[in-house]
Each structure stands twice: as structure tokens, then as C-alpha cells.
Amino acid sequence: MQQLDTILSMAIDLTAALNAKDRYQRMLRAIGRVIPYNASTLLRLDGETLVPIAAVGLKADAMGRNFVRRDHPRLDIICNADEPVLFPSDATLPDPFDGLLSADEDEFHPIHACLGCPLRVENQLIGVLTADAKDPHSFDHLEPWFLKAVGALAGAQMQTVNLIEALEQSARRHGQIAADLMRDVQIGKDKQIIGSSPAMVRLRREIELVARSDFTVLVLGETGVGKELVVRAIHAESNRSDGPMLYLNCAAMPETLADSELFGHTKGAFTGATKDRAGKFEVADNGTLFLDEIGELPLSIQAKLLRAIQEGEIQRIGSEKLITVNVRLLTATNRNLEREVEKGNFREDLFHRLNVYPLRVPALRERRTDIPLLAGFFSERMQRRLGLGPVRIGSGAMEVLTAYSWPGNVRELENILSRSILKASADAAPTEPVIVTSMHLGDDLSATQPSARLEYQPTPPPLPSGHTLREATKKFQIQVIQRVLDAKKGNWAAAARELGMHRSNLHNLATRLQIRKKGN
């Protein structure tokens, strides 16, 4: 009777007005009333990779992992099956979720009971539903007809969500926006925007909004936050996604080379110009051009870039002919361009042309809840690259990763995890689990640059002798502001964010404290 109630509950939810997350969680909870699992996971098929989209009973970092079919024989068997698969309790095949159950803590417990249902719609595989338990006899009582019904309804539920999302995407222009909030943008192999924190949800909404326009976009953020991924996501979701997106890094490029790279040259225009050459703007016609580190572009080239944006016209070096181009411009920088304008290093008119739609990518310390997802993603990738057994991160190590300030952001997290996994693998046989502990992280984290964020003492220091409270307060404010400015290399906007202030309020306060001259 309970099995029928579960099937009825799943069938009713097919017509309910629920979002994707609620649909999947209700389905897994309903299944759990009959199937006594320790963990259950719903995975969507994306090419040859299974991507977790909902789970019960797994560690947080499991949701950041992608499971390539060929690397996980049990999942591959389930995908190739026509019916639900119940693996023998003594099967020697590794389970993809060994050591990932939330009840495992730091111990690596192998899973003894495993079943999986291939989810098919019109004979096409769209995903997999798995259930795992530590008790080898947990699933012995389940009847084949019930598992088939669960698999059919789970597939229908996933297809319902897919259809709803497809309709929503079509309404937002040709279905270009991916629906899964866990990994919204697939840029290429191992290049995803990962995170479900509020900051990343907001960023995805901004990407969705601006992608369908033809606006020039200025992507801002610290080094290592993933600005290029955001730019590529905007292009992938745009109406120009079928056209080319060319890339040019403007940093440390000599003036002549920058001019030629952007706008092209004719034969004999300068020494070494042995033939005509089209620039990036010409090649990217009807597509997108991404200029990285735009703040480094020489002033003389900025004038030509401004004309290209305003008039849609370019001119090769050595030619008098104007060439009309239709290019969408996406740019990125870790500099404060407003400050560069004040210094005279960047044209104000060009800044306003580029700043049509600014997008700020949050620093990793501003989205700490995404660290387990990123750690899981990088762990899975390193496992494949190094040919290791299952890579798992101990709870102590995860606490260290989550608490650290990450001045180098996601890039630093990837580098430190890569080194730590390599260190941890030294003591493991090729197929044995690799457990990353805080010991493997210790040297790396202590050697890296400390956070620029201030560590405040729980109690204020004593009042200096001979100072009034007003004088002591003023002195303390000057010290704090100067300390943050030094850490941010004079970037007032970044300092204001660090201090939790609006930039104009910080300017006014700094002027009153005589740190900043009025009008500067």
C-alpha cells in the first residue's frame, strides 16, 4: 500500500505548480518513504557526463562534481540498461558515491547496497536516479514493478521540468539561458560557472538579462574570480553565439602591436608587415570581441577604439579605407577605471562607452557557501587528470578551505587543491581513496598572502594618554582607512567595499580626516 501511495504522490506532483528544486526534493523524499536509502541522487545526462541536480544524504561537495560515464562503471551500466539495476552486495565495482555520504564524516565507508534507474523519455536517456545504502540488504524487499514505476515517473518529472524550462527559455529569446542554477553556463570542457550562493544567483540573472541585449559590457572583479568565464557565458547566451568570439589580452602589449591586433594592417605599413592582415574587429564581424585587461590599453589606441564603438568603423594601419564592422564588445578589468580616468590613464569618454552595463563578479570570500561545490568540482577534475581513486575532502580540511579569505579567489583555490590532492595521493595506491586533510592544506595556506580584510579585536584598545575620545577615534579611523587603501593599492572603490561603505561616503570621510584632498 505504501508503494502505491508513493507512486500516487509522484504522479500528482507532475501537475503541481512547483519549481524544479521543490519538484526534485519532494520526489526524493517520497521515494525515501519506501526505499530505505542513506543517500539518493538525481543526475541529468549532459553529453557523456552525469550532472547531479538534486540529492538527499550526500555531502555538499558532491553537488559540485561531474560524473563522466566511462570513469564510473556502475553509472555506465545503469545508463546502458533498459530496466532498473540492483547491484549485488558483493559487487567489486566502485560506487561513485563512496565516501560522499553525509553520515561518513571523515571516514571512507564503502556503499554495500546500490540501485539505479535509467530515466528515459521516448527511449532516449535523459538522466539517472540512484539510491545507496550501507546495509547490504536494504533493497532486497523491493519489487521490480515498483522500481520500474518509480523510474518512469522520475523520468516524466525530469521531462516535465525540462519542458517548463524550455518554454521559459523560449520566452526569454530562443532558449539561450540554461535552467540549472548549480551550473548555468557550459563554456567548454571543465569550464563552468559554479555556485548556488545568492551572489552567484544574482550574477546569473544579470548575465541572462544583458546577454540577450547587444550592450557593451564591462566585467569587473579581482584577479582570479572568473571574469573570462562570465564574458564567455554572456556570449554563449547571446544572439551572436553562432558567430565568432575573439579574445585579446591588452596587458603589456606594445602600442604598434595593439593597433595591429585590433584594427589590422596593410603590407609595408611598418617593419615586419610583410602582408595584409585583418585585425580582431574585422574577423569578429557579426560576432563578439572580448578585450581582457582593457585598463592596460595604451591611450593612443583608446581613441581608435572609441571610434570603432561609436561609428562601427575601423581603419587598418597604412590604409585610408574605412571598414564598417558590426561587433559586440565585451571587456574585463581588475582595475578601477574611474580612478584611472582621474589619473589621466584612461579616456573618460571611452570609459562611459564601455560602462554601459557593468557586471561585478564577487570575490570568493563573498560567497563562501560555494567553496564546497568548487572544491568538489576541482577534486573530480584532478582525480581524472592524475588517474587517482576517489578523491574526498575531510571535514577538517573543508573547514579550513571555507574559513580562509582567498585573496587569489577561485584560481588560488584550484591551485591549492591541486597541490593538496597531489600530496595526499603520495600515500595512496592507484585505486585507493585519496583523503585530503587539513595537514595537506596547512603549508599552502600559511604560505599564501593573508587576507586584506581587517581582523578586529573583540575589545577596543585603551585610550592613549593625553588624547580625548574624539582624537583617539579620528586617529583610529585614519589608521583603518589607510590600512585598507594600502591593501587595495589605492583603489577607493575596493576600499569602500571592504569597509562596507558607499564610495562617496568614504571620500567625504577621508576628506574630513585629511587623508584625501577635496576634489581629488
GUVO-330789 format. One line per 2 residues: number of its first residue (from 1); their letters; for each residue x, y, z of C-alpha. Coordinates in pm, 1 decimal, decimal comma. Each point is the difference from the previous one (the first is absolute). Layout:
<kedrens>
NUM	A	X Y Z  ...
</kedrens>
This chain:
<kedrens>
1	MQ	0,0 0,0 0,0  285,9 239,4 82,7
3	QL	155,0 -66,2 -340,7  -325,5 100,5 -171,3
5	DT	-22,5 313,5 214,9  352,1 95,8 -107,2
7	IL	-82,4 -46,3 -368,9  -322,4 199,6 41,7
9	SM	188,5 284,1 173,8  255,2 14,4 -282,5
11	AI	-274,1 -1,3 -263,2  -189,4 285,2 169,1
13	DL	316,9 210,3 15,9  27,8 -22,4 -379,3
15	TA	-286,2 248,7 -28,9  88,0 213,5 303,1
17	AL	124,1 358,3 -34,5  346,5 -53,8 147,0
19	NA	345,5 123,2 -91,0  264,9 -250,6 -107,5
21	KD	173,9 -19,0 339,2  -323,3 -64,7 189,9
23	RY	-115,9 -260,5 -254,5  320,0 -199,1 27,6
25	QR	25,7 18,9 380,1  -364,4 -107,0 47,5
27	ML	59,5 -290,7 -235,5  311,3 -120,6 183,9
29	RA	-173,2 31,1 338,0  -300,5 -194,9 -127,9
31	IG	225,4 -278,2 -129,6  180,1 -6,0 335,6
33	RV	-320,4 -101,8 175,7  16,5 -336,9 -176,6
35	IP	363,0 -42,7 -102,5  213,8 10,5 319,5
37	YN	300,0 177,3 -148,3  277,5 195,4 172,8
39	AS	35,7 216,1 -307,8  -191,2 50,8 -323,4
41	TL	108,3 207,1 -297,9  -163,4 124,8 -317,8
43	LR	247,4 59,3 -282,3  -57,9 165,9 -336,7
45	LD	178,4 -133,5 -308,0  208,1 266,8 -174,2
47	GE	184,2 -162,9 -290,2  206,3 -275,0 160,8
49	TL	-12,7 159,8 344,9  -253,0 -46,5 278,4
51	VP	-59,5 320,9 195,5  -164,0 -12,7 346,9
53	IA	-305,7 225,4 15,4  -156,3 -119,6 327,2
55	AV	111,3 -222,0 286,6  -90,1 -113,2 349,7
57	GL	263,1 -132,3 240,8  312,8 113,0 -185,3
59	KA	274,8 240,4 106,0  -19,4 352,0 -141,8
61	DA	305,0 -44,3 -223,8  -166,9 -291,0 -182,8
63	MG	-224,8 249,0 -177,5  305,0 167,6 -151,6
65	RN	125,0 -321,4 -162,3  -66,5 -118,7 -354,1
67	FV	-1,5 -374,1 -65,3  136,8 -104,2 -338,7
69	RR	-164,1 -329,0 -95,7  317,7 -177,8 -106,9
71	DH	165,3 81,9 333,0  -282,7 -150,2 208,3
73	PR	-90,0 -354,9 -110,4  -312,1 -26,8 216,9
75	LD	-150,0 314,7 -148,5  94,6 -120,0 -348,7
77	II	-177,1 -332,8 60,7  -312,9 183,4 117,4
79	CN	6,9 227,4 -306,4  24,7 -299,4 -235,4
81	AD	-277,2 -195,3 173,7  -363,4 -13,8 -109,5
83	EP	-128,3 -69,4 351,2  95,4 91,1 357,8
85	VL	329,6 -154,0 113,6  51,3 -145,7 349,1
87	FP	368,7 -76,4 49,9  100,6 -304,5 208,3
89	SD	119,7 96,8 347,2  335,2 -169,5 -66,9
91	AT	56,8 182,1 -330,5  360,9 122,6 -26,6
93	LP	-76,3 296,1 -226,1  69,0 331,4 179,2
95	DP	-305,3 207,6 84,2  24,3 363,8 -116,1
97	FD	-133,0 115,4 337,6  235,3 -198,6 223,9
99	GL	115,8 237,5 275,1  -246,1 271,0 -107,0
101	LS	-288,9 -91,0 228,9  -69,1 278,6 249,3
103	AD	12,0 -256,0 281,8  357,0 -101,9 -90,9
105	ED	165,9 303,9 161,7  376,0 -58,2 -50,4
107	EF	-15,2 -377,7 -41,4  -16,0 -165,8 -339,8
109	HP	-287,6 -247,2 23,1  -66,4 -208,2 -311,1
111	IH	-362,6 -32,0 -108,4  -138,2 -355,2 16,2
113	AC	-344,8 39,7 -156,9  -39,2 186,0 -325,8
115	LG	-282,4 27,3 -249,8  -52,2 225,0 -297,0
117	CP	-279,0 81,7 -240,7  72,9 123,8 -352,4
119	LR	-237,2 288,0 -75,1  -125,1 -16,3 -357,0
121	VE	-255,4 200,0 -192,7  -103,5 -145,1 -335,4
123	NQ	293,1 -244,3 25,1  248,9 285,4 41,3
125	LI	215,6 4,9 313,6  -31,2 334,2 182,2
127	GV	139,5 -86,5 342,5  47,2 -247,4 283,7
129	LT	-155,7 -49,1 344,1  218,3 -177,1 258,7
131	AD	-50,0 -123,4 355,6  281,2 -113,8 230,9
133	AK	4,7 -161,2 342,7  261,9 -132,8 239,3
135	DP	-214,0 -303,0 93,5  54,1 -258,8 -278,6
137	HS	-357,7 -128,7 36,6  -180,2 336,8 -1,9
139	FD	-151,9 -52,4 -344,3  -66,8 -377,0 6,9
141	HL	-374,6 46,5 54,7  -60,9 232,5 -296,5
143	EP	-211,8 -135,7 -282,0  105,7 50,8 -364,0
145	WF	-337,4 148,9 -102,6  33,5 269,6 266,0
147	LK	352,0 98,2 -107,8  -115,3 17,9 -364,8
149	AV	-290,0 225,2 99,4  230,5 225,0 204,8
151	GA	243,0 25,1 -291,7  -278,7 83,1 -245,3
153	LA	-146,5 270,9 224,5  341,9 145,6 82,6
155	GA	75,3 22,9 -372,8  -337,0 163,8 -59,1
157	QM	69,6 245,4 283,1  336,7 94,8 -148,5
159	QT	-155,9 35,2 -344,5  -276,1 219,7 145,1
161	VN	260,2 229,1 151,8  192,5 3,2 -327,3
163	LI	-312,4 95,4 -197,0  -93,7 275,8 244,4
165	EA	350,6 138,2 -10,7  9,0 -21,0 -378,9
167	LE	-318,1 207,0 -19,6  140,4 256,4 242,1
169	QS	325,3 13,3 -193,3  -181,4 45,2 -328,9
171	AR	-189,5 293,3 147,0  338,4 149,4 99,1
173	RH	118,2 -18,8 -360,8  75,3 -330,1 -172,9
175	GQ	67,0 -205,3 313,5  353,3 127,7 46,3
177	IA	-5,3 9,5 380,3  88,1 -326,1 175,1
179	AD	-242,4 -96,6 276,6  213,5 -177,3 256,4
181	LM	108,5 243,4 273,5  285,8 -223,9 106,3
183	RD	186,6 33,6 -330,2  -172,0 240,9 -228,6
185	VQ	255,7 43,7 -272,1  190,0 -273,6 -182,8
187	IG	289,8 171,8 -171,5  205,8 -299,8 -93,0
189	KD	171,0 -293,3 162,5  50,4 65,2 372,5
191	KQ	-99,2 366,6 -40,7  -313,7 71,2 200,5
193	II	-135,6 273,8 217,7  -53,3 -186,8 325,5
195	GS	-190,1 124,0 301,9  -345,2 23,7 152,5
197	SP	62,5 284,8 246,1  -225,9 307,7 -16,5
199	AM	285,9 199,1 -155,1  38,9 -252,1 -282,9
201	VR	-376,0 -28,4 -53,8  -9,6 378,6 -40,8
203	LR	295,7 -12,2 -238,2  -171,5 -262,4 -215,0
205	RE	-313,0 212,6 -17,6  212,8 295,1 -112,1
207	IE	166,4 -219,3 -264,4  -340,7 -115,5 -119,8
209	LV	-126,7 356,2 -18,7  292,3 159,6 -179,7
211	AR	79,5 -296,6 -226,8  -312,0 42,5 -207,9
213	SD	78,4 367,1 -62,6  280,3 129,9 -219,1
215	FT	140,0 226,8 270,5  370,2 49,2 59,3
217	VL	80,3 -168,9 332,5  279,0 83,0 244,6
219	VL	75,2 -296,1 229,3  169,7 105,6 323,7
221	GE	161,1 -202,3 275,2  315,3 -97,5 180,2
223	TG	262,9 -224,2 -154,6  -106,0 -364,7 -9,6
225	VG	-376,6 43,5 45,1  -87,6 -134,6 -346,9
227	KE	-66,7 310,6 -207,6  77,9 -181,6 -324,8
229	LV	-253,0 -271,9 82,1  -265,3 268,3 46,1
231	VR	88,3 161,2 -333,1  -15,8 -332,7 -181,5
233	AI	-332,4 -74,1 168,7  -143,5 328,4 -127,1
235	HA	108,8 -87,7 -353,3  -132,0 -356,3 25,6
237	ES	-344,0 129,4 102,2  -11,8 282,2 -255,0
239	NR	-156,1 23,1 -342,9  352,9 7,9 -139,7
241	SD	98,5 -337,6 146,1  16,3 -159,0 -344,5
243	GP	256,6 258,7 -107,6  363,1 22,3 109,0
245	ML	118,2 136,6 333,2  357,8 117,9 -26,1
247	YL	224,2 63,5 299,6  274,6 257,5 51,6
249	NC	193,7 65,5 319,6  95,3 367,5 7,3
251	AA	252,7 -33,1 282,9  362,1 90,8 -70,9
253	MP	-59,0 21,3 -377,5  217,5 251,6 -189,1
255	ET	-193,5 281,6 -167,1  69,8 -108,4 -360,4
257	LA	-87,9 -360,6 74,0  -322,5 97,8 175,0
259	DS	-98,3 219,2 -297,2  70,6 -278,6 -248,0
261	EL	-171,6 -268,6 207,5  -316,9 202,5 34,6
263	FG	-29,7 170,5 -336,9  237,0 -184,6 -236,1
265	HT	267,6 133,4 -233,9  100,4 13,7 -365,0
267	KG	316,5 -137,2 -153,8  293,1 231,3 67,3
269	AF	-182,7 207,1 263,5  290,3 -56,3 241,2
271	TG	312,8 -210,3 28,4  -99,8 -364,9 -2,7
273	AT	-337,9 57,7 -168,3  67,8 -234,1 -291,4
275	KD	-363,9 -45,7 -100,4  -347,2 137,7 59,6
277	RA	-156,0 -117,9 322,8  -352,8 37,1 135,3
279	GK	-38,3 110,4 361,2  -223,1 -143,6 269,5
281	FE	-286,1 237,4 -79,4  -18,6 -116,8 -362,3
283	VA	20,5 -368,1 85,7  -265,4 39,4 271,5
285	DN	-247,8 169,7 -236,1  -358,1 -102,8 91,5
287	GT	142,8 -165,1 309,8  158,8 101,9 328,5
289	LF	338,8 138,8 99,8  127,8 -47,3 354,2
291	LD	268,2 243,8 116,5  152,9 -124,3 323,8
293	EI	193,6 237,6 229,2  -150,0 296,2 -187,6
295	GE	147,9 236,5 258,6  348,1 -73,3 -138,6
297	LP	-79,3 123,5 -352,6  232,8 285,1 -113,1
299	LS	-162,4 344,7 -12,7  69,7 44,4 -372,0
301	IQ	-190,5 -321,2 -80,7  -289,2 101,1 225,0
303	AK	-94,6 278,6 -244,8  -25,6 -247,6 -289,9
305	LL	-196,0 -242,2 214,8  -243,8 277,8 88,1
307	RA	-62,3 67,1 -371,1  -56,9 -369,7 -64,5
309	IQ	-262,1 -12,0 276,3  -172,6 325,7 -95,0
311	EG	2,3 -24,6 -378,8  50,0 -369,3 -65,6
313	EI	296,6 92,3 -221,5  364,7 -104,3 11,8
315	QR	308,7 75,9 -205,6  296,9 -227,5 -52,9
317	IG	348,6 138,1 64,9  131,9 132,7 -331,5
319	SE	-341,7 22,7 -166,0  -235,3 292,4 -56,9
321	KL	-299,0 -226,0 -59,2  -269,8 -14,1 267,7
323	IT	-140,1 -344,5 72,8  -346,0 -35,4 152,4
325	VN	-34,3 -270,9 263,4  -282,5 -130,5 218,2
327	VR	162,5 -122,5 319,5  -125,0 -37,3 353,5
329	LL	269,5 101,5 247,6  48,2 -176,0 333,6
331	TA	277,7 119,2 229,7  150,2 -90,6 336,1
333	TN	240,5 155,6 248,0  117,6 -27,2 359,0
335	RN	83,9 371,4 4,7  -213,7 285,2 128,6
337	LE	-56,6 179,5 -331,6  -155,9 301,7 169,1
339	RE	322,5 43,7 192,5  200,8 -47,0 -321,0
341	VE	-210,3 274,7 -162,2  82,3 230,6 292,9
343	KG	370,4 -76,4 -44,8  -19,3 70,0 -373,8
345	NF	84,4 -357,3 -94,3  -337,9 -77,1 -158,1
347	RE	-227,3 209,9 -220,1  -317,8 108,0 174,9
349	DL	-209,4 -16,1 -319,5  118,1 -356,0 -66,9
351	FH	-72,4 -100,0 359,7  -361,4 114,4 -34,9
353	RL	-30,6 -189,4 -329,6  127,8 -318,0 161,6
355	NV	-195,4 42,6 322,1  -341,9 -41,3 -163,0
357	YP	-66,8 -311,0 209,2  257,1 -71,1 274,5
359	LR	0,7 -348,1 152,6  193,0 -65,7 320,8
361	VP	113,7 -355,9 64,8  0,9 -63,7 377,3
363	AL	319,4 -98,1 178,7  10,1 -353,0 138,0
365	RE	-4,5 129,8 360,4  -340,6 155,7 -82,3
367	RR	-148,9 -338,6 -94,3  150,4 -244,9 245,5
369	TD	-293,2 -241,8 -31,5  121,3 -75,0 -353,6
371	IP	340,2 -122,9 119,7  -115,1 -364,2 56,9
373	LL	-150,4 -9,3 -350,4  317,4 136,8 -156,2
375	AG	212,6 -235,1 209,4  -203,9 -296,5 -119,9
377	FF	28,0 111,8 -361,8  377,7 46,3 15,9
379	SE	42,7 -328,3 190,0  -184,6 -194,1 -269,3
381	RM	206,3 166,7 -271,9  330,6 -73,5 173,9
383	QR	-109,1 -359,0 54,1  -39,9 -41,0 -376,8
385	RL	320,5 187,9 -86,0  219,0 -195,6 242,3
387	GL	-173,0 -336,1 -48,6  -77,0 -32,7 371,8
389	GP	-257,4 -191,1 197,7  -291,6 191,2 154,9
391	VR	113,7 339,0 134,9  -175,8 114,2 315,3
393	IG	51,0 306,7 221,8  -3,6 -50,3 376,0
395	SG	-225,1 214,6 215,2  298,1 169,1 165,6
397	AM	146,8 90,5 -337,0  -335,5 129,9 -118,1
399	EV	-24,6 222,4 308,5  342,6 144,8 -78,5
401	LT	-94,2 59,9 -362,5  -326,6 167,3 97,3
403	AY	160,5 222,4 265,7  291,3 122,1 -211,4
405	SW	-29,0 345,6 -159,6  122,5 -95,6 -352,4
407	PG	174,8 316,3 -118,9  68,0 -187,0 -328,0
409	NV	-365,5 -107,6 -23,2  -108,9 -305,4 -201,3
411	RE	332,8 -30,3 -180,6  181,0 -23,5 333,6
413	LE	-250,4 -259,7 126,1  60,6 -213,7 -308,8
415	NI	378,5 26,2 32,0  6,1 -84,6 369,8
417	LS	-241,4 -291,1 -40,4  202,3 -136,6 -292,2
419	RS	318,0 1,3 206,8  -175,3 -140,3 307,0
421	IL	-156,4 -287,0 -194,5  339,1 -82,2 -149,8
423	KA	154,4 -4,5 348,9  -282,6 -215,9 139,1
425	SA	32,8 -246,9 -288,4  362,8 -76,2 92,5
427	DA	-116,0 -237,1 273,4  -275,4 -170,4 -201,8
429	AP	14,6 -287,5 -247,5  -127,0 84,0 -353,3
431	TE	-356,0 -120,5 63,8  -26,2 81,4 369,9
433	PV	-199,4 299,0 130,7  195,1 324,6 36,5
435	IV	-104,6 191,4 312,0  108,7 364,6 16,5
437	TS	48,3 111,0 361,2  81,2 336,0 153,5
439	MH	360,4 -120,1 28,8  26,0 -6,9 -379,4
441	LG	-131,7 356,5 -17,1  199,8 147,9 288,1
443	DD	324,3 97,4 -169,6  -177,5 149,7 -298,9
445	LS	-244,0 212,1 194,6  257,8 127,5 246,4
447	AT	234,7 94,3 -283,7  -250,9 191,3 -205,0
449	QP	-72,1 368,7 31,8  -228,9 76,7 296,4
451	SA	-332,3 165,6 -55,1  -14,3 373,5 -43,6
453	RL	-317,3 -7,3 207,1  60,3 139,2 347,3
455	EY	-9,9 -224,7 303,4  -163,1 205,7 278,3
457	QP	75,5 -67,8 363,0  -295,9 -92,8 219,7
459	TP	76,6 286,3 241,6  114,7 353,3 -88,8
461	PP	353,6 109,7 93,1  42,7 231,2 301,4
463	LP	-30,5 376,2 -56,6  349,2 144,9 -68,8
465	SG	133,8 226,2 273,0  -70,5 368,4 -61,6
467	HT	-260,8 -63,4 -273,7  -368,8 74,5 7,0
469	LR	-249,7 -255,8 -129,6  -54,4 212,8 -312,4
471	EA	376,7 12,4 -70,8  43,8 -372,4 61,6
473	TK	-297,1 -79,7 -224,6  137,3 219,4 -278,4
475	KF	342,7 -161,4 25,2  -153,2 -347,4 -9,9
477	QI	-211,7 85,2 -307,6  305,4 135,4 -183,1
479	QV	197,3 -317,1 80,5  -278,7 -232,4 -112,9
481	IQ	-69,6 184,4 -326,1  369,3 34,6 -83,5
483	RV	56,9 -367,3 73,6  -278,5 -109,5 -233,7
485	LD	107,8 245,1 -271,9  353,2 -137,8 14,0
487	AK	-132,7 -355,1 -24,6  -214,3 98,9 -299,5
489	KG	285,7 190,1 -169,1  -180,3 333,8 22,2
491	NW	-324,2 -129,0 -153,0  -268,7 206,5 177,4
493	AA	-292,3 -203,1 -135,9  152,5 -327,8 124,3
495	AA	83,4 160,3 335,3  -360,1 121,0 36,4
497	RE	-129,0 -353,1 -64,5  243,1 -140,6 254,6
499	LG	-113,0 253,6 260,7  -368,6 -50,5 -79,0
501	MH	-48,3 362,9 -110,6  -123,4 177,8 -307,2
503	RS	292,5 144,8 -192,7  -122,9 359,2 21,7
505	NL	-39,5 -31,4 378,9  354,7 -131,7 26,2
507	HN	125,3 290,3 -212,8  -177,3 250,1 226,6
509	LA	133,4 -164,2 316,0  354,1 -15,2 -141,9
511	TR	-20,6 368,7 -92,2  -108,4 92,1 355,2
513	LQ	286,0 -209,5 139,9  240,4 171,7 -244,5
515	IR	97,9 -332,6 -159,7  -133,1 120,9 -333,6
517	KK	7,8 353,2 -135,5  -333,0 150,3 -97,9
519	GN	-74,1 -48,5 -370,0  252,1 -286,4 -45,4
</kedrens>
